[in-house]
């Protein structure tokens, strides 16, 4: 599913980037090569990142996004 229509970022891409240790949606977008444009998707992207980092299998202490 597309999370960011402006940049074409998919849910799977955001989850994969979060699983590498990235904890901020804006940071993940930069990592994917396209920073946020309109910003409407950032809340949903942040929820996906939180889901990845709250999963029992993920045990990394990264920095929180401000």
Secondary structure by P-SEA (a helix, b strand, c coil): ccccccccccaaaaaaaaaaccccaaaaaaaaccccccccaaaaaaaaaaaaaacccccccccccc
